[in-house]
Amino acid sequence: MDQLKGSLRFVSLPAVTQFIVGLGTTGRLKLSQGAWSGEITLRDGQIVGAQLGSERGRAALESMVLVLSDAEFAFLDGVVDADAEPIVARDDLGGFLATLVAERERLQVSPGVLNGVPRLIDNGPEASEVTIQASALQLIPMLVYGHTLEQIAQRRGLSRTLREIALLREGGLVRVEPGRVAEQPTAAPAPAARPVAAMNRPLRPVNAEGHPLPTTAPRRATWWQSSSGSATAPAAVEMPRPRLVKSEPKLVEVAAQVGEPQAASVADQVVQPTAATAGDQVG
């Protein structure tokens, strides 16, 4: 048949299961609710398998009927193992599902029951003796950690956990408190972005009313202005001037003493050093 899908919020799981069984079809009915995913396997209109979390078989089918009331479901045709044995006979299926519906009402299983937190009662029961199954007593050490029913059921199974908690409640040992909804942390508002010019601008003083005081920007003194702001001419610096000093001997006196040829040679020797000296002074 074509794919069948819908929500258990509008039709119960026993009704959907009996409808598919009545068609005598083969395939898998898949269910999903929150963190729980399960499936019911049918062959020729008989339930031959069930799975929910770590549970298998009849226990998984009981858990799905007891708890999955808001699940989304979809039936898909497919090949099923021919050797699988029915977990519930077709003739007994109606009574089996009716018993689970009545138990669901007795356990008061609501859509948000798995969020509840079972707590031990300090005072204990008023009666002197309380008879509780050993499996339910094994659940007590797990209650001191504040786990929710869903967290406990993920380890022990849905139907088993609900039944054991019900026994402890009837014995006056446990109460179930509503689970707390985790508060989402509110993010701090982001600071308003400041313009780049405003970030580099120095703060201005304000008066008592909060208005900025008028300020004048300091003027930078230039080379022709002093720090007081009055214009003064820079002091003149007198640079020394080079002087050419000539010291020439009287050639007439030299010629008279050494003779004319030698006087010319002496004159050349005297004039050249004198000119070099004058050049050094000029440089």
C-alpha positions, 0 to 999 in steps of 0.5 A: 500500500502507499505510505501512511503517515501522521501524528499520534496527537490526532489518533492513538497508537493502538488505533493505527496499529490495529488498522495496519494489522487489519490490512494484513500488510508487511512493513515497518511502522516508524515512530519518532518523539523527541529523543525517542525513535522506535519501530513496529515490524509487521508481516502479513498483519502480525506484529513480529518485532518492536524496538524502542531505544535499548528495549526489544520485543514485547517490552518495547511495544508496551513502552511505545503504547504507554508513553509515545502519545505525541509521536510522528509515525510513518508506515513503509512497505518492505521485506521482513524476516520470514523466521521472526515469530509474532510477539503478540498473537493477532487474536490477543492484540485487541485485549493486549492494547486495551490493557495498556491503555488502562494502565496508562490512565492508572499511571497518569502518563501525561505528555510531559511526564518524562521531564519529571524528577523523582525525589526521595521522601525524607520522612518515609511512609507512615506505615511500619511495613511496606512491600516493594519489589526488589527491582523497584528498590534497585532504582532508589540509588539512582534517585539521589542524583536528580536525574529526570525520568527520561534519563533513567528510562534511557538506561532501564527502559520506559515501561519498566521505569514508569512502573517502578516509580509508580510502586515507590510512589504508592509506598510513600517513598518517592514523589515526582517533581515537575522538571525545570526548564533550562533558562536560556542565557541572555546575551549582553547588548553589544556596545554602540559603535563609535565613529572613528573620528569620535574615538580619536577626538580628545574629551572636552570639559563640560560645565555643571549643566553638561554642556561643553565649555568653549575651548581654543586650540593652542597655536604653535609658535613658528620660527618667526614667533616667540613663545609669547606670540610677539613677532621678533626678528631673529638676531643677525649673525656676523660671519667672518670674511676671508682676507687675502694677505700678501707678503711679497719681498722686495725683489729689488733688494733680492736682485741687488744681493744675489744677482738678476737670474737668481733673483727671478728664481727666488721670486718664483719660490717666494710667490708660490708659497705665498699664493698657496697660503692666501688660498688656504685662508680664503677656503 
